[in-house]
Amino acid sequence: MLIDSHCHLDYFTQPGEQEEVIARARAAGVEEMVTIGVTLRQSREAIAIAERFAPVWACIGVHPNHAADELPVVAPATLAALAAHPKVIGIGESGLDYFYAKAPREIQQENFRANIRAARLAGLPLCIHARDADEDIARILREERAEGHFDFLLHCFSSSRALAEEALAMGGYISFSGILTFPKGEAVREVAAMASAGRILVETDSPYLAPVPHRGKRNEPAYTALTAARLAALRGLAPEDLAALTTANFRRLFKKAAR
C-alpha cells in the first residue's frame, strides 16, 4: 500500500471529479492521501473533503505565498483549535518561499513561526514548504526547536543536500515528489538515495509536478506509484518493500492517521 502524503484535492473542482481521482488512486495502490490547506478557507475545505472520503486525511495551515493574504498572521491557537478535528493529522503547509516572494520575508517568517507553534500546541507534525530559503528554514527550525519539540516534514523536497542533512539530524522527515523523475532532478535523486530509510515519504503535490511520463500534464494521487517506483530503484528496493517502508514512516510521523 502507498500513501500520497501531500496533495491538493480541493483543486479538482469538476462535479464528481474528486470521487474519480480517489478511485483512480486506489486502483493504482494508493490507498490513502493527505489533502493540504494553504489558507484558512482552504484548510476548512480540506477538512470537509476528508470528512466526505474515508481514504483522505487533512493538514491545515497557511502557505508562505499566502502569508500576506492572512493578516494579521493567524494565531497558533486558532490553527491548533482547527486541528482538533479527528481527520486533521498535521499543520501546514507552511514555510518560506523566496523564489516567488509573494509575501515579504518578515511576514513569511512570522507566519512560519506561528504554524510551528500551532504544531507544538496541537502535538501534530508540521509540513514544510521550502523554496530558495534553506538557510532561514534551518535557522528558524533550530530556534523553534530550542523552545520545545515538534515533528516536521520537508515536503516535495527540492532543496540543498545541506538542508536535508540538517533536517535529518534534527529527526525530520523528507518527502519526494515527481521531481525525482525529472531529467534535471539529479540533486534530488542524490538526497533520495542517501536519506535515512526511516525518514522518507512519497507524495504528488498534485495537481502540480506530474512525474515522467506525465510531465507537463495535470498530476493526481494515482501517480504516487510512479515516484515510488523511481525511489525504490534508487534505493535498490523492490516496489512492495518501498511501499511498506514509506507507509510505516507515514504512520510514525502522522500518528493521528493510525488505522
C-alpha positions as CSV (number, residue, x, y, z in Angstrom):
1,M,0.0,0.0,0.0
2,L,1.1,3.5,-0.8
3,I,0.1,6.8,0.8
4,D,0.2,10.1,-1.1
5,S,1.4,12.3,1.8
6,H,0.7,15.6,0.1
7,C,-1.9,16.6,-2.5
8,H,-4.5,19.3,-3.1
9,L,-7.8,17.7,-3.7
10,D,-9.7,21.0,-3.5
11,Y,-8.1,21.9,-6.8
12,F,-10.1,19.1,-8.5
13,T,-13.4,21.1,-8.9
14,Q,-15.5,19.5,-11.6
15,P,-18.6,17.6,-10.5
16,G,-17.7,14.1,-9.4
17,E,-14.0,14.7,-10.1
18,Q,-12.7,14.1,-6.6
19,E,-14.5,10.8,-6.4
20,E,-12.9,9.8,-9.8
21,V,-9.4,10.9,-8.7
22,I,-9.6,9.0,-5.4
23,A,-10.9,5.9,-7.2
24,R,-8.0,6.0,-9.7
25,A,-5.6,6.4,-6.8
26,R,-6.9,3.4,-5.0
27,A,-6.8,1.4,-8.3
28,A,-3.1,2.2,-8.5
29,G,-2.4,1.0,-5.0
30,V,-2.5,4.5,-3.4
31,E,-4.9,3.6,-0.6
32,E,-4.8,6.9,1.4
33,M,-3.9,10.5,0.7
34,V,-3.5,13.8,2.6
35,T,-5.1,16.9,1.2
36,I,-3.4,20.1,2.3
37,G,-4.7,23.5,3.3
38,V,-2.8,26.7,2.2
39,T,-5.2,29.3,3.6
40,L,-7.7,29.2,6.4
41,R,-10.6,28.9,3.9
42,Q,-8.9,26.2,2.0
43,S,-7.9,24.4,5.3
44,R,-11.6,24.3,6.2
45,E,-12.3,22.9,2.7
46,A,-9.6,20.3,3.2
47,I,-11.3,19.2,6.4
48,A,-14.7,19.0,4.5
49,I,-13.1,16.8,1.8
50,A,-11.5,14.5,4.4
51,E,-14.9,14.2,6.1
52,R,-16.5,13.1,2.8
53,F,-13.9,10.5,1.8
54,A,-12.7,7.8,4.2
55,P,-9.2,7.4,2.5
56,V,-8.5,11.1,2.9
57,W,-6.7,12.9,5.7
58,A,-6.2,16.7,6.0
59,C,-3.4,19.1,7.1
60,I,-4.3,22.7,7.9
61,G,-2.2,25.8,7.7
62,V,-1.1,28.9,5.8
63,H,1.3,28.7,2.9
64,P,4.1,31.3,2.7
65,N,2.8,32.5,-0.7
66,H,-0.5,33.3,1.1
67,A,1.1,34.8,4.3
68,A,0.3,38.4,3.3
69,D,-3.3,37.4,2.4
70,E,-3.9,36.2,6.0
71,L,-3.1,39.3,8.0
72,P,-2.9,39.7,10.9
73,V,-0.9,36.4,10.9
74,V,-3.2,33.6,12.0
75,A,-2.7,32.8,15.7
76,P,-1.2,29.5,16.7
77,A,-4.2,28.8,19.0
78,T,-6.6,29.3,16.0
79,L,-4.8,26.7,13.9
80,A,-4.4,24.4,16.9
81,A,-8.2,24.6,17.6
82,L,-9.0,23.7,13.9
83,A,-6.5,20.9,14.1
84,A,-8.6,19.2,16.8
85,H,-10.8,17.7,14.1
86,P,-10.3,13.9,14.1
87,K,-9.2,13.8,10.4
88,V,-6.6,16.6,10.7
89,I,-3.3,14.9,11.1
90,G,-0.8,17.8,10.7
91,I,-0.2,21.5,10.4
92,G,0.8,23.1,7.1
93,E,1.8,23.5,4.6
94,S,3.8,26.4,5.8
95,G,7.4,27.5,5.5
96,L,9.3,30.0,3.3
97,D,9.3,30.7,-0.4
98,Y,11.8,33.3,-1.5
99,F,11.5,32.2,-5.2
100,Y,8.1,33.6,-5.8
101,A,8.3,36.1,-2.9
102,K,4.6,36.7,-2.9
103,A,4.8,38.0,0.7
104,P,7.6,40.0,2.4
105,R,10.2,37.8,4.1
106,E,9.4,39.1,7.5
107,I,5.7,38.2,7.1
108,Q,6.6,34.8,5.8
109,Q,8.8,34.2,8.8
110,E,6.2,35.3,11.3
111,N,3.7,33.1,9.6
112,F,6.1,30.1,9.6
113,R,6.8,30.6,13.3
114,A,3.0,30.8,14.0
115,N,2.4,27.5,12.2
116,I,5.3,25.9,14.0
117,R,3.9,27.0,17.3
118,A,0.5,25.6,16.3
119,A,2.1,22.3,15.6
120,R,3.6,22.3,19.0
121,L,0.3,23.3,20.6
122,A,-1.6,20.6,18.7
123,G,1.0,17.9,19.1
124,L,1.0,17.3,15.4
125,P,3.8,17.3,12.8
126,L,4.5,20.3,10.6
127,C,4.5,20.1,6.7
128,I,7.2,22.5,5.4
129,H,7.4,24.2,2.1
130,A,11.0,25.3,1.4
131,R,11.9,27.2,-1.8
132,D,15.2,29.1,-2.1
133,A,15.2,29.8,1.6
134,D,17.3,26.9,3.0
135,E,19.4,29.0,5.5
136,D,16.4,30.7,7.1
137,I,14.4,27.4,7.2
138,A,17.2,25.7,9.0
139,R,17.7,28.7,11.4
140,I,14.1,29.0,12.3
141,L,13.8,25.3,12.9
142,R,16.8,25.4,15.2
143,E,15.4,28.4,17.1
144,E,11.9,27.0,17.5
145,R,13.2,23.5,18.4
146,A,15.0,25.2,21.3
147,E,11.6,26.3,22.6
148,G,10.1,22.8,22.5
149,H,9.9,19.7,20.4
150,F,7.7,19.3,17.2
151,D,8.0,16.8,14.4
152,F,8.3,18.1,10.8
153,L,8.4,17.0,7.2
154,L,10.2,18.8,4.3
155,H,7.6,18.2,1.6
156,C,8.3,18.0,-2.1
157,F,12.0,18.1,-1.5
158,S,13.9,20.3,-3.9
159,S,16.4,22.0,-1.6
160,S,20.1,21.5,-0.9
161,R,21.7,18.4,0.5
162,A,22.9,20.6,3.4
163,L,19.3,21.3,4.4
164,A,18.4,17.6,4.0
165,E,21.3,16.6,6.3
166,E,20.4,19.2,8.9
167,A,16.7,18.2,8.8
168,L,17.6,14.6,9.2
169,A,20.0,15.4,12.1
170,M,17.0,17.1,13.8
171,G,14.9,14.0,13.3
172,G,12.9,15.4,10.5
173,Y,11.4,13.5,7.6
174,I,11.7,14.2,3.8
175,S,9.0,13.6,1.2
176,F,9.8,13.1,-2.5
177,S,7.5,14.1,-5.4
178,G,7.6,13.7,-9.2
179,I,10.7,15.9,-9.3
180,L,12.5,12.7,-8.5
181,T,11.8,11.5,-12.1
182,F,12.7,14.8,-13.9
183,P,15.8,14.8,-16.1
184,K,17.2,17.7,-14.1
185,G,16.3,16.1,-10.8
186,E,19.8,14.6,-10.2
187,A,20.4,16.6,-7.0
188,V,17.1,15.5,-5.5
189,R,17.9,11.9,-6.5
190,E,21.2,12.1,-4.6
191,V,19.3,13.1,-1.5
192,A,16.7,10.4,-2.0
193,A,19.4,7.8,-2.3
194,M,21.3,8.9,0.9
195,A,18.4,9.8,3.2
196,S,17.8,7.6,6.3
197,A,15.4,4.8,5.4
198,G,13.2,5.5,8.3
199,R,12.7,9.2,7.3
200,I,11.4,9.1,3.7
201,L,7.9,9.5,2.3
202,V,6.3,9.9,-1.1
203,E,3.8,12.4,-2.5
204,T,2.5,14.0,-5.6
205,D,1.8,17.6,-4.6
206,S,-0.9,17.2,-7.2
207,P,-2.2,18.8,-9.3
208,Y,1.3,20.0,-9.8
209,L,4.6,18.3,-10.8
210,A,3.4,15.2,-12.6
211,P,6.1,12.6,-12.8
212,V,7.6,11.3,-16.0
213,P,5.9,10.1,-18.3
214,H,3.1,12.5,-17.5
215,R,5.2,15.6,-17.0
216,G,3.5,18.8,-18.2
217,K,0.1,17.3,-17.6
218,R,-2.1,17.5,-14.5
219,N,-0.8,15.4,-11.7
220,E,-3.1,13.3,-9.4
221,P,-2.6,11.0,-6.4
222,A,-2.5,7.8,-8.6
223,Y,0.9,8.9,-9.9
224,T,2.4,8.5,-6.4
225,A,3.1,5.0,-7.7
226,L,5.5,6.3,-10.4
227,T,7.5,8.4,-7.9
228,A,7.6,5.4,-5.5
229,A,8.9,3.2,-8.3
230,R,11.8,5.6,-9.0
231,L,12.6,5.9,-5.3
232,A,12.6,2.1,-5.0
233,A,15.0,1.8,-7.9
234,L,17.3,4.5,-6.4
235,R,17.5,2.6,-3.1
236,G,17.7,-0.9,-4.5
237,L,14.4,-2.0,-3.1
238,A,11.5,-4.0,-4.5
239,P,8.5,-1.7,-5.1
240,E,6.4,-3.6,-2.4
241,D,9.2,-3.1,0.1
242,L,9.4,0.6,-0.6
243,A,5.7,0.9,-0.2
244,A,5.8,-0.9,3.1
245,L,8.7,1.3,4.3
246,T,7.1,4.7,3.3
247,T,3.7,3.7,4.8
248,A,5.4,2.7,8.1
249,N,7.2,6.0,8.1
250,F,4.0,7.9,7.4
251,R,2.3,6.2,10.3
252,R,5.2,7.0,12.6
253,L,5.2,10.7,11.7
254,F,1.4,11.2,11.4
255,K,0.4,9.3,14.5
256,K,-3.1,10.5,14.3
257,A,-3.5,8.7,11.0
258,A,-3.3,5.2,12.5
259,R,-5.8,2.8,11.1
